[in-house]
């Protein structure tokens, strides 16, 4: 496949963009990445490709835009079925989509609430965040990955969030490893995959971004 066929409108620190990069890498697909300036001015291509939300990621496949990261990962899996990211059985697929939905609704917001909070609100946000992670940890159980022995759809949806955990740990004064050891071990296992290691930025750089973003938002 030539590079021109797949174009990703990207933003380096977005966990949602990281999902698409991991999925493409897992399938061994070549693509071109175009970094968007989300603060200085979004490109015409982004505004045209995602007029409803005007957000990244957008994956253009032969010029046709795809939006919303979990939907894009599902599309990639359907279009290039090998190796599969979703389970073979309908029940397994529905369970994977349930947990992807839980991650989408809960994890990133809970992570961000910790570093957006000040004073006593930090403790509340930290407690909520840990509770959200403990639910995920229970879903993981004793398995190597969320889908069992192989890295798959739920792992791809979840692992980019981990690049933001360090910032929340710093502002919340706790560690995910101490609170959720099994989830922490899963993060380390996932990080050993080349697809993940290449897609996720250094957590300290994410922390620096968060510090800058807090200043922009006037949070002290």
PyMOL commands that set and color helices and strands:
alter all, ss='L'
color gray80, all
select helices_A, chain A and resi 3-5+15-26+44-49+69-79+90-116+121-140+153-172+176-179+181-191+194-199+203-216
alter helices_A, ss='H'
color red, helices_A
select strands_A, chain A and resi 6-10+32-35+58-61+64-67
alter strands_A, ss='S'
color yellow, strands_A
deselect
rebuild
show_as cartoon
